Amino acid sequence: MIYTAKFADYNATMGEIIMSEETTLEVLLSNEFGLKIPEQFSNISPEDWAKYAFENNLEYVITFYKDQKPYATVSNTTLSISIKYYEEKEDGLKIYLNINFMKGHIDNGFVLYDNNKIFLSQIDRIGGLGQTILFYSQKKKNNVFSEEFTETNGNVELVEQFGTADLSKHWFDTPKHYLDYEALLDYQNLFNELPSVPA
């Protein structure tokens, strides 16, 4: 699969759903440094920020396009990598799926995993009534939690349940460079490999 990339984020509250690279960079630099942006970043390009952020474990964002249409946005932060997937609706571009990979775990602060891997920790199915599935890398039992809204005869109910699953296939190689997400973008292929994920 061939993707094209822009260093731009999705923002449903703004007029343009996919922001410009310049606006995205302004937001990222503001989040990182507040009002006092260091001189070395005053004229940095969006792509050069992505390279720098990747090497220094800071936040950057890439939207990948397939057939000239936004396909997914990757947000790589200090703690995690999250990917939002899009579909075109009559009223515009909508997110229908979000998956999250943790880079480490909380243990008296945030500790990176020492196996040079990231862990698939959350899946949010958006649309309809929605569903969230959480996976816990540090637990052997009750290591999967699902919450889902269901509707029966007009009544909406939140169903929460724990389960235990083999999560050994939830570990993925850490991206090797700032654009190295192609293996993670094909979520259907990923899910097919995971016995813990319901069809």
C-alpha positions in Angstrom: 0.0 0.0 0.0 1.3 3.4 -1.0 0.4 6.3 1.2 1.2 10.0 1.0 1.7 12.0 4.1 1.1 15.5 5.5 2.3 16.7 8.9 -1.2 17.8 9.8 -3.8 17.0 12.4 -7.6 16.4 12.4 -9.6 19.0 14.2 -13.4 18.7 13.9 -14.0 22.1 15.7 -12.2 24.1 13.0 -13.5 25.0 9.6 -11.1 22.6 7.9 -11.2 19.2 9.4 -7.5 18.4 8.5 -5.6 21.5 9.6 -2.8 22.9 7.6 0.8 21.7 8.4 1.6 25.2 9.6 -1.3 25.4 12.0 -0.6 21.9 13.3 3.0 22.8 13.9 2.0 26.0 15.8 -0.3 23.9 18.1 2.4 21.3 18.7 5.1 23.9 19.5 2.7 25.8 21.7 1.8 22.6 23.6 5.5 21.8 24.1 7.0 25.2 24.9 4.1 27.5 25.7 4.7 31.1 24.6 8.5 30.8 24.8 9.4 28.8 21.7 13.2 28.3 21.6 14.9 30.2 18.8 16.1 26.9 17.1 12.4 26.1 16.4 11.2 29.5 15.3 11.5 28.6 11.6 11.5 24.8 11.7 9.6 23.0 9.0 6.7 20.6 9.9 8.7 17.7 8.6 11.9 18.7 10.4 9.9 19.0 13.6 8.6 15.5 13.1 12.1 14.2 12.7 13.3 16.1 15.8 10.3 15.0 17.8 10.7 11.4 16.9 14.3 11.4 17.9 13.5 13.2 21.2 10.3 11.4 22.1 8.1 14.6 21.7 4.7 14.9 20.1 4.2 15.1 16.3 1.4 14.3 14.0 1.1 12.8 10.5 -2.1 12.3 8.4 -1.7 9.6 5.8 -3.7 9.8 2.5 -4.8 6.9 0.3 -6.1 7.7 -3.2 -5.8 11.4 -2.3 -8.3 11.0 0.6 -7.5 11.3 4.3 -7.1 7.7 5.6 -5.7 8.0 9.1 -3.9 10.4 11.4 -1.0 9.2 13.6 -0.3 11.1 16.8 3.1 10.1 18.3 3.4 11.4 21.9 5.8 10.8 24.7 3.5 8.1 26.2 1.8 6.5 23.2 1.0 6.3 19.5 -2.6 6.7 18.6 -4.2 6.3 15.1 -7.5 7.7 14.0 -9.2 6.3 10.9 -11.6 8.2 8.7 -14.6 7.7 6.5 -16.4 10.1 4.2 -20.0 10.8 5.3 -22.6 13.0 3.7 -21.8 15.7 6.3 -18.0 15.4 5.9 -15.0 13.4 7.2 -15.7 11.4 10.3 -13.6 9.2 12.6 -14.9 5.6 12.8 -12.0 3.9 14.6 -9.2 4.8 17.0 -6.4 2.5 18.2 -3.8 3.2 20.8 -0.4 1.7 21.4 1.4 2.4 24.7 5.1 2.9 24.8 5.4 1.9 28.4 3.6 1.6 31.7 3.0 3.7 34.9 5.2 2.6 37.8 6.2 5.5 40.0 6.2 7.6 36.8 6.1 6.5 33.2 8.6 3.7 32.3 9.2 2.7 28.7 8.9 -0.9 27.9 12.4 -2.4 27.8 11.8 -4.8 24.8 11.8 -2.0 22.2 8.1 -2.7 21.6 4.8 -0.9 21.8 1.7 -2.5 23.1 -1.8 -2.3 21.5 -3.8 -1.1 24.5 -7.1 0.3 23.3 -9.6 0.1 20.5 -12.5 2.6 20.2 -15.1 1.7 17.6 -17.0 5.0 16.9 -20.4 5.2 15.3 -23.6 3.6 16.2 -23.5 3.4 20.0 -19.8 2.8 20.2 -17.5 0.4 22.0 -14.2 0.6 23.8 -11.9 -2.3 24.5 -8.9 -2.0 26.8 -6.0 -4.4 27.1 -3.7 -4.5 30.1 0.0 -5.4 29.4 0.8 -6.0 33.1 -2.1 -8.4 33.9 -2.5 -12.1 33.3 -6.2 -12.4 34.4 -9.0 -10.0 33.6 -6.6 -8.4 31.1 -9.3 -7.3 28.7 -12.1 -4.8 29.5 -15.0 -3.9 27.2 -17.6 -1.3 27.5 -20.3 -1.0 24.9 -23.7 0.7 24.7 -26.4 -1.6 23.5 -30.0 -0.8 22.6 -33.0 -3.0 23.2 -36.6 -1.9 22.6 -35.5 1.7 22.7 -33.6 1.4 26.0 -29.9 2.1 25.9 -27.7 0.2 28.3 -24.0 0.3 29.1 -22.6 -3.3 29.2 -19.2 -3.6 30.9 -17.3 -6.9 31.1 -13.9 -8.2 31.9 -12.3 -11.2 30.1 -8.9 -13.0 29.9 -7.1 -13.4 26.6 -3.7 -14.2 25.2 -2.2 -10.8 24.5 1.2 -12.0 23.3 0.5 -10.8 19.8 -0.3 -7.2 21.1 3.4 -6.3 21.0 4.6 -4.5 17.9 8.0 -3.2 16.9 8.6 0.4 17.8 8.7 2.6 14.6 12.3 2.9 13.3 11.9 6.4 11.9 9.4 9.3 11.9 7.4 7.9 8.9 7.5 4.2 9.9 3.8 3.4 10.4 2.8 1.4 7.4 2.7 -1.9 9.4 0.4 -0.3 11.9 -2.0 1.4 9.5 -3.6 -1.8 8.1 -5.7 -2.3 11.2 -7.8 -5.1 9.6 -4.7 -7.1 9.1 -3.6 -6.4 12.7 -7.0 -7.4 14.1 -7.1 -10.6 12.1 -3.9 -11.7 14.0 -5.3 -10.9 17.4 -7.4 -13.6 19.2 -8.4 -11.0 21.8 -10.3 -8.8 19.3 -13.9 -9.6 18.5 -14.8 -9.6 14.8 
